[in-house]
Amino acid sequence: MSLAVLKSRALSGMDAPEVTVEVHLANGLPGFTIVGLPETEVKEAKDRVRAALQNARFEFPNRRITVNLAPADLPKESGRFDLPIALGILAASKQIPGHALSHYEFAGELSLSGELRPIRGALAMTFAMCKDQLVKRSESTQSGQIAFILPRANADEAALVKEAYIYPADSLLQVAAHFSAQSSEAKLARHIPGNQLCPPQYADFSDVKGQLQAKRALEVAACGLHSVLLIGPPGTGKSMLASRFSGILPRMDDNEALEAAAVQSLTRGFSLAQWKVRPFRSPHHTASAVALVGGGGTPRPGEISLAHRGVLFLDELPEFDRRVLEVLREPLESGRISISRAARQADFPARFQLIAAMNPCPCGYLGHANGKCHCSPDVVGRYQGKISGPLLDRIDMQIQVGALPHADLVKQSEGEPTAQIQARVERAFTTQLARQGKANNVLNTGEVDQFCEPDEAGKQLLHSAMNKLNWSARSYHRVLKVARSIADLEQVSRIHHEHIAEAISYRRALKEQ
């Protein structure tokens, strides 16, 4: 009777709980059983593992093999358990020594030839491994450094967690040799990331001619991380402005970059070229609510979470199904997505910046200088009414993007480059962090009262606008937050009435439903 015990990781939303892989060889009729709530991909591991062991010239035990993936009530999915199962069989059958296995965690999908294929969620698993080690050390239950052995294709991604010891491998044979070899030459080498991380690259704002008012509004939005709705006729540059917006946002710190990369890692959508690049997601208007929120039998992040710490751009906003748009309401406030299913629950971060664009009417030319629009007021009302009042109330700024006459467009000089705008935004954002430790957009009610108090003229102007426009309390606080961002751009400690007036002008492009 032989037993081998190894460690691996599952994925449950953004968490990567530890999984103990127990492999038991017993006498009796030959068989191969995997227990511990495995899903189809995990059940199929027995065929991949058998072929990989045989093609790597190992002996496959002609005995009763039982693999237990503990804890038993945690669902296990994907092929990441192939490698630990194969190593467990080799250790239990004494083909490799098993005494050093406890110093490692393993994950990797095996091909039939024994090659290691990349897995999804490597960054999330590595981050969870290091976090668990810190907890165990603080409780004095473990000493020493646990290393992670995984496919070479995932090494650069996992090594972004600086505290982790990553040992990449190309095949099952290499991993087995690491434990069997007497010489250091045959052992796996710790992966040390090189200098392959490049500065973030974005499209430049200098490509956009004219639209000074829209550019100013987007600068204010970037400063305080405010949500924006761009409204204007076709061809006025709404999409062009939105696609360049990520470049003027404050630079990502290491924690923000790790958060964003870990979410993208869950869908195999992360590459080193995206490190510290603000995510920019632009789903088509036919996207479903599940595509935005995430979900599935094994919950995975949707577009909202994939835009974490970046921009979610919704072009042609009224063309989205109204029920789809309503799912934006909670994450815009909370910054999180909770997906609940009968069998499991998953939480994903969703601190994104919404940039939406729309035409003012179905034909798109309402208010255009050429007078092409023939939409009746009822048609315009129904079109704009596709965006509900509660959602519109949560969008901080509504910006008119007007059409430029051809003669003026030709005369326009090249616009201000992204680097100059981003420098002003960075300075204002640094001021916010020094004052309150967070962006203006996420200030709570008490913090708004503390940090966003206007002067007397500003109070009177704001109260007048409140009474005239019938704003909600949420609208009132959002105007104050935008005004705070405008003052921060000017490096002014007190909000003045001109800041309030500008903030008010950013909420009047559409009437709230």
N, C-alpha and C positions, 0 to 999 in steps of 0.2 A: 504494500500500500504506500503510495507516494503522493505528496502534496506540495504545491508551489503557490506562493502568494505574491502578487505584484500590485502596483498602484497605477491608476489611470484617472481620467477625468471624463465626466459627462457634460452636456450642455443643457441648461434649463434657463431659457431667456438669456440674460446677461451673466448669470452665475455659471460656474463650472465646478459643481460639487465633486469631491473625491470619490472614486469608485475603486473598490478592492476587487481584484480579479483573482479568484481562487481556482486552481486547476487540480483536480483529483484523478489519479489513475487507480483503477481497481480491477480485480480479477472478475471474470464473468464473460458473458457474450460481448464481443466488440461493439462499441457504439460511441456516439459523440453527441452529447446533450449540453445545451447552453440554457441556463436558468437565470432568473433575476430580472424579469420583465423586459426581455429583449424584443425589439421591433424587427421587421423583416430583414433589414440590412444586417443586423447583428446575427440573426439566425443563419443567414447565408455565409457568415464568417467561417463556419466549419468546412465548407467546400473550398474556400479560398486558402484557408490555413493548411488543409491537407495537401493541396497541390503545391503550395509554396514550400512546405517542408520537404516534400519528396523531390521537387525540382532543385532545391538547394542541397541535395544529397544527404539529408538527415533521415533518420529512421522514424517512420510514423508508428507509434505504439499500437500494437494489435490487442488493445485492452479496452475496458470500459472507461471512457473519458467523460468527466462531468466538469463543466465550467460554471462557476457561480459568480455573477456580477452583483456585488453588494454595495449599497443597501437594496433589498429586494423590491421595495415599493417605489424606487426611482426609475422612470422609463429610460431605456438605453437605446440610442439610435445611431446610425451612420457606421462606417467601417473603421472608425478610429481604434476599436478594440482588437483588430486583427493582430497587431504586433504584440501586445501583452499576452494574448491567448496563445500565440505561437511560442513565445518565450517561456510561458508557463508550462507548456507541454514538454519543451526541451529540458527545462529544469526539473520537472517532476520525473522525467524518464532518465535523468542523470546524464544527459548529453551535453549540458553546460552546467557549470557550478552555479548554485542558487544563492550562495551566502551574500553576494553583493547586490542582489536585485532590490533590496530594501532601500538602497541609497538613491534610487532613480524612480521617476515616473515615466510612463511610456504612452505613446499614441501614434498610430499610423495605419493606413490601409495597405494591404498586401495585394500585389498582382499575383497571378498564378505562377509566375517565374520567381517570385520572392522579392521583387523590387518593391520599394516603398513609394506609395503615391501620396500626394499632399492631401491634407484634411482641412476642413473649415473650423474656425474658432480657435486656432492655435494661440493667438494673442490673448484671448479671453481665458484660456486654460492656463497659460503661463502666468498671467496676472493673478489668477486665483491661487495657484500653487505658491507663489511668493507671499501672498497675503496670509494664507494658512500657516506658512512657516513662521511668520512673525508672531502669529497668535500662539503657536505651540512653544516658541522660544520664551515668550512672555510668561507662559504658564509653566515653564521649566519641564516640559514633557518631552522635549526633543533637542538634541544638539547636532551640530553638523549641517552641511549644506546639501539639500536634495537637488539633483540635477534632472533635466528633462531630455529624454531621447525621442526624437521625432523626425519625420522626413526632411531631407535637405531643402526641399522647396519651401518649407515653412520656417527655416532657420532665421532668416533676416527679419521676418515679421515677429517671431517670438523674442528675438534678441533686443527688440525695442524696450522690453522690460529690463532695465539695466541691472537689477539685482539677480536676475536669473542666470543659471548655468545651463547653457544649451549645447547639446551634443547631437549634431545632425548625422544622419546615415542615409545611404543610398539603397540598402538592401537588408533583408533579414540576416544574410550571411555576415555582413559587417557587424551587426549588433551582436550576434552570437560570438564572433571572434573577439569582440571587446571584452567579453566576460571569460572567454576560454584562453586567450593569449597570455603568454608569460612575458613577452617583450612589449615595451611601450609603443613600438612602431605599429603594431596591429590594433592598438586601442583607438577609440574614437577621440578626436580632438575637439576641445571646446570651441564653439563658434564665436569669433570676435568680429563684430560688424565693422566694415571698413568705412571710408568716407564717401559712401555712395549716396548719402542724403543730400539732395540739392535744395536750394532755396525755392519757396513756392513761386509758381509762375501763374499769372492771371492775364486775361485780356485787358488792354489799357483803356482808361477813360478818355484818353486823348483822341480816340477814334470817333467819339461822339461829338458832333459839331452842334453848337447851339444848345437849347434846352437848359439854360442856366438855372432856371427855377427848379426844375426836376433834379438837377445835379445837387443843388443846395439842399433840397429836401432829403435826398438819399445820403448826403453827408451827415445830416442831423440824425437820420435813422441809424446809420452805422455807428455813430458816436454812442448812442444809448441802447443799441440793439432793439430798435422799434420795428414793428411790422408795418408794411406799406402796401397800399393799393394804388396802382398806376392806371389812370383812366385817360383814354384819348383815341383818336381815329386810327385806322390802320396805317402803318408805315411811318409813324412819328418817332419811333426809336424806343418803345417800351421794353421790348425783349432785349434790345441791345444794351440798354441801361441796366436791366436786371442781370444779364449775363456777366457784367463787369462789376457788379456790386460786391461780390466776395472779396475782390482785391483791395477794397478800401476798409474792410473790417479790421479791428485790432488783431495783431499777430497772436497766434495760438501759443499758449504755454505748453509745457510737457504734459501736464495732467489732462488738459483739454484734448491735446493731440492723441493721447493714449485712449481716452474715452471714445473719440470719434473712430479711431482705427479699430478698437475692439468691436464696435457695432458692425463696421463694414466687414470685419473678419468673420462674423457669423454667417455671412452669405458668400464667402470666398471673393468678396469684391474689393479687398484691400491690396495695394501694392506699395512698395517703398516710394514710388514717385508721388504718392498722395500724402506722404508724411508732412504734417503741419500745413496742408492745403485745406482751406475751409471747404467742406462738402457743398456741392451744388447739385440739387436734385430737381428735375423738371419732368414730372409724370405727365402723360398725355391726358386730355380731359375725359377719355373713356375709362380711366382707372376706376376700380371699384373701391368701396370703403375698406375692404380687407387689404387691398394693395397699399393703401395709405397707412392704415393702422398697423398691419401685420397680422399674423395668425397662422392658421393651418393646424393639422393634427399635432405636429411638433412646432409650437409657436416660433415664428421667425420675425425679425423686424421688418416693418413696412417703410414706405418712403419717408414718413414723418421721422422715424428713428434714424434712418440712414442719413437724414439731413442734420443730425445732432451736432451742435456747435458750428453749424453752417447755415445754408440758405435753402429753403423750400420754395421753388418758383412755380406758381400755378398760372399758366398763360390761358387766356380765354376763360376767365373764372366763371361767368354765367353758364358756360357750356357744360361744366361739371354737373352731375346729378346733385340735386339739392341735399339729398340724404348723405351723399359722400362728403359734401362740404361741412355738414354739421359735425362730423367726427373731429374736425379741427378745434372745436370750441374748448374741450377739456384740456388737451395738451398745450394750447396757447396760454392757458392760465397756470397749469401745474408743472409743465416741463417733463412729464412722464406719461408713459402708456402702460396700462395694466390690461393684459389679455387673460380672460378667465374662460376656461373650458371645463367640461364635466370632470375630466381626468387630471387636469393640471392647470397651473397658473404661471404666468410669466410677466415680468416687469422689464420694460425697456426705457432708456432715457430718451427724451424728446425735447431738448432745449434748442429749438431751431428758430430761425428768423424767417417769417413769412413775407415773401414778395409776390404779390398777385398783380395781374394785368387784365384789363377788359376794355372793350369798346363801349362808348356811351349809349349805344342803341343797337338793334339787330343789324342794320346796314353799316353801322360804324361811323357815320358822318354827321351825327347830331352836333350842331354848333360849329361845323367846319366852315371855313371862309368861302368855299365854293358853293355852298348851299345845296348839296346833292341830297341831303336827307329828306325823305318823305314819310318817315315813321310817325304815326299818330301818337299823341300823348299816352293813350291807353297801351299801345304796343311798347312804348319806351318804359312805362311804369311796370308792365309785366316782365320785361327783360331785366330791368334793374332789381325787380322784386325777387328774382331767383336767388339773390344773396340775402339771407335772413337778417333781420335786425340784430339778434344776439351775436351773430358772427361779425357783422359790420361794426358792432359796438366794441369788439375785441381788437379790431385793426386800428392801430394808433394813428396812422397818417393816410390821407387820401389825396393823391397828387394828380392834378390835371397836366397832361402832356400834350400840348397843342401842336398843330401842324405848322411847320415853317414855310413861308412862301419860297418859291424856288430862287428868286433873286437874292433873298437874305441867306439862304442855305449856301449858295455859291460864294457869297462874300465872307462867310464865317471863317475865322482862322482856326487853327488846330486847337482843340480843347486842352484843358489842364490835365497833366498826366496823373495816373493813379498814385504814384509815389508821393506827390505833393499833398493830395487829398488825404491819403492814408496817414501821413505824418501828423496832420492836424487832428485826425480822428484818434490816433494813438495818444497824443498829448491830452486830449479831453478825456479819453477812457482812463488813462492813468490818474487823472484828477479824481474821477469817480471812485476808483479803487482805494485811493488814499483817504477819501472822505467817508465812504460808506461800505467799502469792501465788496461791492457788486455793481452790476450795470444798472442804470436808471430804470430800465424796463421791468426789472424784477423787484423793485422796491415794494414793500407791503404798505398797508394804509398808514400805520404808525410812522414808518420811515418817510413816507411822502409828506406827512405833517411836519416832520423834523427837518428834512433836507430840501423841501421844495416850496417853502413859503415865499410868495411874491411880495413885492412892495405894495403900498396902499393903492396906487393907481392900477396895478396889475390885478389886485383883488376885485376892485370895482368892475374892471373890464371883464373879468372871468365870470363874476356873478351876473352881469348883464347878458353875457352870451348864454349862460346856463338857463336863464329865464326865457330868453327869446327863442332858443333852439330846443328847449325841453330835453336837455341832456340827462343821461343817467349818472349815478354816482361814479360808475366805472369810467364814463367819458370824462367826467370832471378830473379824476385822478390821472387819467392818461394824458390829458392836456398839460397838467402840471409836470408830468414826467418828461414830456417832449420839450416843454419850456426849460426844464432843468438841463436837458441836453444842449439846447441852443445856448444857454448861459455858459455851460462848460466849454463849448467851442470858442466862445469869446473870452474864456478864462475869467469869468465874473462870478463872484461868490454869491451874490444876491440876484434873484430873478426879478427883472424889471418888466414894466408894462409892455415894452416893445417885444420882449421874448414871449409874453403871453399872447400878444396879437399875432405873432408869426405862428405859434402853436395852434391857435384857433383856426387860422387860415388853412391848416393842414387837415381839418376835419369837415370840410364843407363841400367837397366835390360831389358827393351823393347825399341824398336825404336818407336818414336811417328809417328802416321800415317800421 
